[in-house]
Amino acid sequence: MSDIDITGTVVPFRDSVKVLGVTVDSVLTMDRHVTEVIHSCSYHTRTLRHIQLLPTLDVPKMIGHSIVSSRLDYANVLLHGTSVYNVNRLQVAQNSLVRTVCQAPRSASATELHRQLHWLPVRQRISYKVAVITDKTRSTSKPAYLSDLLQDYRPARTLRSSDKLLLSLPRMALALLAKDFSTSAPRVWNSLSYQCRFAELFSSFQAYLKN
């Protein structure tokens, strides 16, 4: 695409732009952002291997969580609806981190190591973040720009699902809208258990969410 002329000022067109540390591409695939996250995680994972000989797991776990997992979690709500390929790439990076933190060989089961560290896999981490933001938005009606996107499910006639605290799922004219909060939030929220949606305390909501 050619450059854009705005009142005599030529604005060069770019395939991607970085906003608050997130690289957004022109068609919202998030491919480039995922690649940059993986490169950053891989660099710090290799650095973390230098302290593998520590006698306890506490220090590498703390460093791994604060330095590397924070990169996987940062703005990961934007990755809801991204391709399976991108999620799998991030999962490989997290698996490498988990094995490094636990000082385990590459042949070790990443699933068991995740359980040992109480770390959720990448896909669940994304859904977890969406669910937490949705719960806080519903309970406080803030921020308004997100609250306005959520509508309680109210069927035209009385149904068994009427009292299950569900959110209305908007119709999508474009596949791209599946990544929008107004669509992703109801999808994740409606998939939660009945006990989770009706939890009165946020701590209880988190406990149900992780089960």
N, C-alpha and C positions, 0 to 999 in steps of 0.2 A: 504494500500500500504506500502511496506517495505521501509526502509531507503535507501538513494542513496549514493553510493560510488563515490566520485569525486577525482581522483588522490590520493587515499589513505586516503582521509578525508571523514568520514561518516557524511552525512547531514541528520538529521532526517526529515521525511516527516510529514507535518501537514495538517489538513483539511482546515485550514484557516490561513491567515496572515494579519496583520494590516499594512497598508501603508498610511502614512500621515493622520492618524485618521480614515481611512476607512478599515473595515474588509472585506476582499475579500476571498470567499470560493473557493474550488477547481473547482466547476462547475458554478460559477458566478450567483448563485441564489440570492445572497445578503440577504439571510434570517437572518444570524447571525448579519450582520451590522444593519439591520432594528430592530432586537430585542434589540441591544445595544442602538440605537437611542431612541427607545421607553422607555427603562428603564431610560435613562438620562432625557428625557422630563418629564416623570411621576414624577421623584424625584423633579425637579424644579417646576413643576406645583403644587405639594403638598406644597412646600415651599412658593409659591406665594399666596396660600390661606390665609396665616397668615397676609397679608396686605389688605385683602378684604374690611376692614372697612374704607378705605380712601375715602374721600368725592368725589373725581374726578376720572375719568377714565384714565387720562393722565399717571400717574405713573405706575399703573399695566400694562397698554398697552405698555409702553416703556420697562419695565422689561420683560414682556412676549415676546416682539418682539426680544429684544437683547439677552436674555438668552435661550429661548426655541425655538423660530422660527428659530434662527440661526442654531440650531442643526438639525432642519428639512430640512433646505435649504443647509446645508454644503454638497458639492459634490453630491447633489441630481440628477445631470445630469446622474450619474451612475445608477440611479434607473429606467431610461427609459427602458421599456420592462420587468421590473420585474413583478412578479405575481400579480394578482388582490388581492389576499390574503394579500400580503405585503402592497400594497397601502391602503387597507381598515384598516389594523392595524395602519398605520401611521395617517390615517384620524381620527380614534378614539382618538389617542393621541392629535391631533390638536383640535378636538372638545372639549375635556376636558380642554385644555388650553383656548380656546375661552370662554367657560362658566365661567372659573375661572376669567379671565380678566374682563369680563362683570358682574361678581357677579350674574350670572344667575343660576337658578336651573337646575338639570340634565334633566328635562323635557322640557327645553326651546329649540326652534329650532336652531340648530347650523348653518343652512343656513342663517337665518336672522342675526345672530350675526356676521357671516363672512362679510356680507354686511355692517354691522354697523362699523366694524373695517377696512373695505377695505382690507381684507386678502383673497387671493386666496386659494381654497382647494388644497390638496396635489397633486393630479394628474395634475391640471393646473399649479402648481408651478414648477413641473418637466418639463412640456412642455415649460413653460415660459423661464426657464433657457436654455434649448436646443435651443430655438428660438433666444434668445439674443446672445448666443455664435456663432450660425450660422450666424447671421446678422453681427456681428463684424468681424468674419473670412472672410466673403464674401467681406466686404467693405475695409478691410485692407490687406487681403491675409496673415495675421499672426494670430497665429503661423503657420509656413509652414507645420508642421506635420499634422495639421488639414485642412489647405487650400488645401493640395494635395488630401484630401479625398473627396472634393466637386467638382462636375462637373456639369456645366450648362446643362439643358435639350435641346438637339438639335436633333429633329426628322429628319429622312432621307428625308422626304418631308414636304412641308409647311402645317402646321396644325393650327387650331384655337388656340391651346395651345402654339404655338411657341414663342409668344411674351408676355407670362405671367410670365416671370422670375422664372421659375420652375427649380428645381434641378433634375438631373438624379438619379433614384433609382436603385442601383445595384441589380443584381440577387443574391439570397441567396441560396447557396448550403446546408447550415446548419441553423437550427432554431436559434442557438446561435448567428449567425451574425446579427440578428435583433436588438441586444443590442449594436452593434458597431456604432460608430459615423457616419461612412459612410452610414449607413442605417437609423439610428434614425433621423439624421439631415434633410435629404431630406423628410422624412415622415412628420415631424413636419412643416418644411418650406413650403412644398406644400399644407399643410392644412390651412395655413394662408390666410386671405382675400387678394384680389388684392391690396387694398389700403395699407395694412400693408407691403406687400412685396416691394412695390414701394415707401415707405416713404423715403424722402430724409434726414430728420433729425432723429437722434436716439430718441429724445423726442417724435416725432410723431409716430415712430415705436412702442415705449412703450405704447403710448396712444391707438393705434389701437390694440395692442396685448392684453391689459387688457379688451377691450370691448367684 
